[in-house]
Each structure stands twice: as structure tokens, then as C-alpha cells.
Amino acid sequence: MKVTGCIPSRYASTRLPGKPLCDIVGKPMVIRVLEKARQAKTLDDVIVLTDDPRILDTVNHAGYKAVMTSSQCASGTDRIADYMQQAEGDIFVNMQGDEVLLNPAHIDRLVEDFTRTANAQMGTLAHWVTDKTILADPTTAKIVTALQGKALYFSRNCIPVTQSGDYPAQGLVHIGVYIYTRQTLEKLTAQTQTPLENIEKLEQLRALESGIDIQVTTVEDYQSLSVDTPQDLEKARQLFSAG
């Protein structure tokens, strides 16, 4: 089966306009993420999906692949589904275009787990966290799983909590990388927002509410830097300058 790595990349950003093209030590951010993704051994191809010709030209000029997708796509998942209509491939991996510390080994773990699972529909990444500040942060999605690793629920609140309402010793925190079959993508994007998705503002809940299994791969040594603000951009520049 062909596994295609996809990096949805839109130009518009409220807090950091033109974010994908921001320079990080001599290279645009989208190229930094693309180069990380291309180090994953399990991806047969890696492509940037964009709605802006400036990003398209930047990626193509660097010698990599980029494709224009509809400007009407509301999410990265929708952008991949739009691209899928013109592309071959059985499995698609959705990687965030602003995750400059993307770990290729984690992508390989995700793909390997997914392809080994019978009748797999969708998968994602997570890591264990003991920091109560992170567990309390509503911008970070938390997961609870069944014993076999399938997601039971995602929430912006800490889950689970003890009977007395205290936080557990550790919680499973979501990493925004997804893997899906073509059939799962078609089913997801054919539906409107579901009730729980609308409440939590977490699109992965649409899959659970629709009866789609999400297999969770837990990884160690996770480091994250999602570039959303000028301050994040400066951190990224310092990290890459330090080698």
C-alpha cells in the first residue's frame, strides 16, 4: 500500500501572517517541516498541500512537491481529502505545517503500528505527561484509551480524574499527527460537524461519534514547538541556530 505524507499549509494566519514562509535560519518554515518529514522511512511520498501560489512556488523551487488545493478547505483533513481526489494512494498521514520539531521516528512508529493493525481506519500519536499545568491547559487535547490502545474519548479537560476530582499521576496528551485510509477520509469529510465535536472543538471527535476507530500510538522523548506567534518563531530560530 502506498503511504503519502501530507503537510497542509495555508498562508493566512491571524497571529503570524505568512507563517509557512517565515525564515528559520535560511529556510522557510514549510521547508524545515518538509525536510523533517522526508526523513521518515515509511513514507513513500511527502507533499505540501496549499491554497497559496507563494507557498507552491517556494516548495517547488526548493525541489520538492506541492499541490494547490481548494481555498474552501476548512481544515487540514479537508485539504488532504481534496487532494486525494486527484491522487493515488491508500494511506495518508497528516502532519502539521508548523511543527518544526517533527520527529521522523514518531511518524515511522505511527505508520508501522497502523499497517500492522487489522482493518485499521485511523490512527494518531500521544505521549504521557505528569505536568499538571499541561493537563489543565484547554489548548492541549487529552485522550483516554481502551486496553488495546483504541481511543475512547478526546477532551480539552483532563481525563480521567479521580473520584475526588483530583488529577491522575499522569495523563495521555494528544499529538496532532493523523493517519487514515482513503475510505476513512472520504467518510469523515462527507459529514458535517457532530455534537461532541462542536462542543469540544476537536475534529477527531467526529470520527469517534461516527463509529470510526482511532488507534493511539504512544511515543517517548516528545518535543513540541508549534510556531503560532512571533515569540514561537524566535524560539525556533534559536533552536536551529544552535544546531
C-alpha positions as CSV (number, residue, x, y, z in Angstrom):
1,M,0.0,0.0,0.0
2,K,1.2,3.5,-0.8
3,V,1.6,5.8,2.2
4,T,1.6,9.5,1.4
5,G,2.8,12.1,3.9
6,C,0.8,15.3,3.6
7,I,1.6,18.7,5.0
8,P,-1.4,21.1,4.8
9,S,0.0,24.7,4.6
10,R,-2.2,27.8,4.4
11,Y,-0.8,31.3,4.1
12,A,-3.3,33.1,6.2
13,S,-2.6,33.3,10.0
14,T,-4.1,35.8,12.4
15,R,-1.2,35.8,14.8
16,L,1.6,35.3,12.3
17,P,0.7,36.3,8.7
18,G,2.5,34.3,6.0
19,K,3.7,31.8,8.7
20,P,4.8,29.0,6.3
21,L,7.2,31.3,4.6
22,C,8.8,32.8,7.7
23,D,12.5,32.3,7.6
24,I,14.1,30.0,10.1
25,V,17.9,30.2,9.8
26,G,18.0,30.5,6.0
27,K,15.0,28.3,5.1
28,P,11.2,28.9,5.1
29,M,9.4,27.1,7.9
30,V,7.4,24.9,5.5
31,I,10.7,23.6,4.1
32,R,12.1,22.9,7.6
33,V,9.0,20.8,8.3
34,L,9.1,19.1,4.9
35,E,12.7,18.1,5.3
36,K,11.9,16.5,8.7
37,A,9.0,14.6,7.2
38,R,11.1,13.3,4.3
39,Q,13.4,11.6,6.8
40,A,10.6,9.2,7.8
41,K,11.4,5.8,6.2
42,T,7.8,4.6,6.0
43,L,6.5,7.4,3.7
44,D,6.5,6.7,0.0
45,D,6.0,10.4,-0.8
46,V,5.7,13.7,1.0
47,I,3.8,16.6,-0.4
48,V,2.8,20.1,0.7
49,L,-0.9,21.0,0.1
50,T,-1.6,24.7,-0.1
51,D,-4.1,27.3,-1.2
52,D,-1.5,29.9,-2.0
53,P,0.8,30.2,-5.1
54,R,3.6,31.7,-3.0
55,I,3.9,28.6,-0.9
56,L,3.5,26.4,-4.0
57,D,6.4,28.3,-5.8
58,T,8.6,28.2,-2.7
59,V,8.3,24.4,-2.3
60,N,8.7,23.6,-6.0
61,H,11.7,26.0,-6.3
62,A,13.3,24.0,-3.4
63,G,12.9,20.8,-5.5
64,Y,10.1,19.3,-3.5
65,K,6.4,18.6,-4.3
66,A,3.5,20.9,-3.7
67,V,-0.1,20.9,-5.0
68,M,-2.8,23.6,-5.0
69,T,-6.0,22.7,-3.2
70,S,-9.3,24.5,-2.8
71,S,-9.4,27.7,-0.8
72,Q,-12.7,26.5,0.7
73,C,-11.0,23.7,2.8
74,A,-11.8,24.4,6.4
75,S,-9.2,22.1,7.9
76,G,-6.1,20.1,7.1
77,T,-8.2,17.0,6.9
78,D,-10.4,18.6,4.3
79,R,-7.3,19.7,2.3
80,I,-6.0,16.2,2.2
81,A,-9.4,14.9,1.1
82,D,-9.5,17.5,-1.6
83,Y,-6.0,16.4,-2.8
84,M,-7.0,12.7,-2.6
85,Q,-9.5,13.2,-5.4
86,Q,-6.6,13.7,-7.9
87,A,-4.0,11.4,-6.3
88,E,-3.3,7.7,-5.9
89,G,-2.6,6.3,-2.5
90,D,-4.1,4.0,0.1
91,I,-3.0,5.6,3.3
92,F,-2.5,9.3,4.1
93,V,-0.5,10.9,7.0
94,N,-1.5,14.4,8.1
95,M,1.5,16.4,9.6
96,Q,1.2,19.9,10.9
97,G,2.9,22.5,8.8
98,D,4.1,24.5,11.8
99,E,5.6,21.6,13.9
100,V,9.2,22.4,13.3
101,L,10.4,19.7,15.7
102,L,8.5,17.0,13.9
103,N,10.2,13.6,14.8
104,P,10.6,11.3,11.7
105,A,10.9,8.3,14.1
106,H,7.5,9.0,15.5
107,I,6.0,9.1,12.0
108,D,7.6,5.7,11.4
109,R,6.1,4.3,14.6
110,L,2.7,5.6,13.7
111,V,2.8,4.1,10.2
112,E,4.2,0.7,11.4
113,D,1.5,0.4,14.1
114,F,-1.2,1.3,11.7
115,T,-0.2,-1.1,8.9
116,R,0.2,-3.9,11.4
117,T,-3.4,-3.4,12.7
118,A,-6.1,-5.5,11.1
119,N,-8.8,-3.3,9.5
120,A,-7.2,-0.1,10.7
121,Q,-9.2,3.0,9.9
122,M,-7.4,5.9,11.6
123,G,-4.6,6.5,14.0
124,T,-2.8,9.3,15.9
125,L,0.1,10.0,18.3
126,A,0.2,10.7,22.0
127,H,2.6,10.9,24.9
128,W,2.4,10.7,28.7
129,V,2.6,13.9,30.8
130,T,2.9,14.4,34.5
131,D,2.9,18.2,34.5
132,K,-0.4,19.3,36.0
133,T,-0.2,22.7,34.2
134,I,-0.2,20.9,30.8
135,L,-3.0,18.6,31.9
136,A,-5.1,21.6,32.9
137,D,-4.4,23.6,29.7
138,P,-7.5,23.6,27.5
139,T,-5.4,24.2,24.4
140,T,-3.9,20.7,24.8
141,A,-6.2,17.8,23.9
142,K,-6.1,14.8,26.3
143,I,-7.0,11.1,25.4
144,V,-8.3,8.1,27.2
145,T,-7.9,4.7,25.5
146,A,-9.1,1.2,25.8
147,L,-6.7,-1.5,26.9
148,Q,-5.9,-2.4,23.3
149,G,-5.0,1.3,22.5
150,K,-8.1,2.5,20.8
151,A,-9.2,6.0,21.7
152,L,-12.3,6.2,23.9
153,Y,-12.5,10.0,24.1
154,F,-10.6,13.2,23.5
155,S,-11.2,16.3,25.6
156,R,-9.7,19.7,26.3
157,N,-10.2,18.9,30.0
158,C,-8.0,16.5,31.9
159,I,-9.3,12.9,31.6
160,P,-9.6,10.8,33.6
161,V,-9.9,12.4,37.1
162,T,-10.1,10.6,40.4
163,Q,-13.4,10.1,42.3
164,S,-12.5,13.1,44.4
165,G,-11.8,15.2,41.3
166,D,-8.0,15.2,41.6
167,Y,-5.8,14.8,38.6
168,P,-4.1,11.4,37.9
169,A,-0.4,10.9,38.3
170,Q,-0.1,11.1,34.6
171,G,-2.3,11.8,31.6
172,L,-2.1,10.9,27.9
173,V,-1.7,14.1,25.8
174,H,-2.6,14.2,22.1
175,I,0.0,14.9,19.4
176,G,-1.7,16.4,16.2
177,V,-0.5,13.9,13.6
178,Y,-3.1,11.6,12.0
179,I,-3.0,8.6,9.7
180,Y,-6.1,7.5,7.7
181,T,-7.2,5.2,5.0
182,R,-8.7,6.7,1.9
183,Q,-12.1,5.3,2.9
184,T,-11.9,6.9,6.3
185,L,-11.1,10.3,4.8
186,E,-14.0,10.0,2.5
187,K,-16.4,9.2,5.4
188,L,-15.0,12.0,7.6
189,T,-15.2,14.8,5.1
190,A,-18.6,13.8,3.8
191,Q,-20.1,14.6,7.2
192,T,-21.0,17.9,9.0
193,Q,-19.8,18.7,12.5
194,T,-21.0,16.2,15.1
195,P,-22.4,17.3,18.5
196,L,-19.4,16.5,20.7
197,E,-17.0,17.9,18.1
198,N,-19.0,21.1,18.1
199,I,-18.8,21.3,21.9
200,E,-15.1,20.5,22.4
201,K,-13.9,22.0,19.0
202,L,-11.9,18.8,18.4
203,E,-12.4,17.4,14.9
204,Q,-11.2,13.9,15.9
205,L,-14.4,13.5,17.9
206,R,-16.3,13.4,14.6
207,A,-14.5,10.1,13.8
208,L,-15.4,8.6,17.2
209,E,-19.0,9.8,17.0
210,S,-19.2,8.3,13.5
211,G,-18.0,4.9,14.7
212,I,-14.5,5.2,13.3
213,D,-11.8,3.5,15.4
214,I,-8.7,5.7,16.2
215,Q,-5.7,3.7,17.2
216,V,-3.3,5.6,19.5
217,T,0.4,5.1,19.2
218,T,2.3,6.4,22.4
219,V,5.8,7.7,21.9
220,E,8.6,8.7,24.2
221,D,11.0,11.7,24.1
222,Y,8.4,14.0,22.5
223,Q,9.4,17.7,22.0
224,S,7.0,20.2,20.6
225,L,7.3,23.6,19.1
226,S,4.2,24.7,17.2
227,V,5.0,28.1,15.7
228,D,1.9,30.3,16.2
229,T,3.4,33.6,17.3
230,P,6.4,35.8,16.7
231,Q,7.8,34.6,20.1
232,D,7.5,30.9,18.9
233,L,9.3,31.9,15.7
234,E,12.1,33.3,17.6
235,K,12.4,30.1,19.7
236,A,12.5,28.1,16.5
237,R,15.3,30.3,15.1
238,Q,17.3,29.9,18.3
239,L,16.9,26.1,18.3
240,F,18.0,25.8,14.6
241,S,20.9,28.2,15.1
242,A,22.2,26.0,18.0
243,G,22.2,23.0,15.7
